[in-house]
Amino acid sequence: MHVNLRRNHARSQLSIGGYNGRGRLITRTFDSKDSQNGSPNGYIIRSELYSFFCSAFMQLSEFDYQLPDELVAQEPLADRSSARMLIVDRETGSFQDASFHDLPKHLGAGDCLILNDTRVFPSRVFGKKIGYDRQVELFLLRPESPDRLTWSALARPGRHLHIGTRVYITPRLFAEILETRERGERLLKFTCNGNIDSELESVGHVPLPPYIHRPDQPADRDRYQTVFAEKPGSVAAPTAGLHFTPEVLDACRAAGADIAKVTLHVGLGTFQPLSNEEVSENKLHTERYQIDEANAELIARAKRRIAVGTTSVRTIETASRNGGFHAQTGETDIFLYPGCDFRGVDAMITNFHLPKSSLLLLVSAFGRKDLILAAYRYAVEQRYRFFSYGDCMLIL
């Protein structure tokens, strides 16, 4: 590591630069004067220096942790709202054990819960390739044409699915590979004797994560879905929202909180593993998001914005960097990790996430890396249930 400091007294600036592990020069300039002592040569730079070094030199391995296999939840609880909730106070650094149905006790007038109303569609499709004995899996990611016949997808086994290969799914439906892309993606086109959405809904499987070691079951069509899901488009659930019931939502409103909805369709940007050990070198796939005018107004007027899940956080933080809270539709690849600032979210509800994942980095950025990793160690010690069907955290 090599660092250079340069102060420009005439312009009240301080510049810092350094080379990361790949030999790439990263620089940042600070303009802040010390507002406490008024000195023209004083700078409030400690937090800025911390942010700089975090973003430039942080390693992915710093976000690893040990998790016993038996703490990975394989089934949802009978009652959604009976999940445990670990309350993490950023100001005091304290932990408090609670239950999710206690959430309304922590809400009041001026609060706004922000939910992601995306709906998971049965995106895992299985078929056969002529001349190949094993089953072929197509994991649909997003439609690429208005008629919804052309899709981006992951395909397994990829080495047997070249351009021109046909995968026969039912007598009424087959797919042809049109293009191979990076990271195992394929562009494919369906030929369907009927309505493509109805056919996929019929033959598709719930896209349970790979750490759930069982086939999907009919009950997962309901339980791997939030009770407020409306807009189909996700290939993974916004899992923090799975704990809500209509009764809990009513209790939140009764406590004085507004409830706003945004949409972010969960895709590779949320769940694909990070590939670079240097955190700042990673890039996320884009995901589609939307905020309508009525919900933007609710979010804008809130005194405290409580994002439900990392997908809501990413939507709000994208909007705050895109002119603020107004009606908007677009794509986001925002990657939040320690050293990044939060401009719109004041508190968040989130499940426990995989080691070294972009989601854990986001939570660590919001709650402070040391505090969040300590909370994870505490959760393991207290036998919390982890991941999609597991327990959650309320970070205040």
Secondary structure, DSSP 8 states (H G I E B T S, - for coil): --EEEEEETTTTEEEEEEE-TTS-EEEEEE----TTT--TT----HHHHHHHHHHHH-BGGGG-----GGGB--S--SSGGGSEEEEEETTTTEEEEEEGGGGGGG--TTEEEEEE-EEE---EEEEB-TT--S-EEEEEEEE-STTS-EEEEEEESGGG--TT-EEEEETTEEEEEEEE-GGGEEEEEEEESS-HHHHHHHH-B----TTS-S---TTHHHHTS-TT--EEEESS--GGGGG--HHHHHHHHHTT-EEEEEEE---HHHHS----SBGGG-----EEEEE-HHHHHHHHH-SEEEEESHHHHHHHHHHHTTTSSS-EEEEE-----TT---SS-SEEEEE---TT-HHHHHHHHHH-HHHHHHHHHHHHHTT--BSTTS-EEEE-
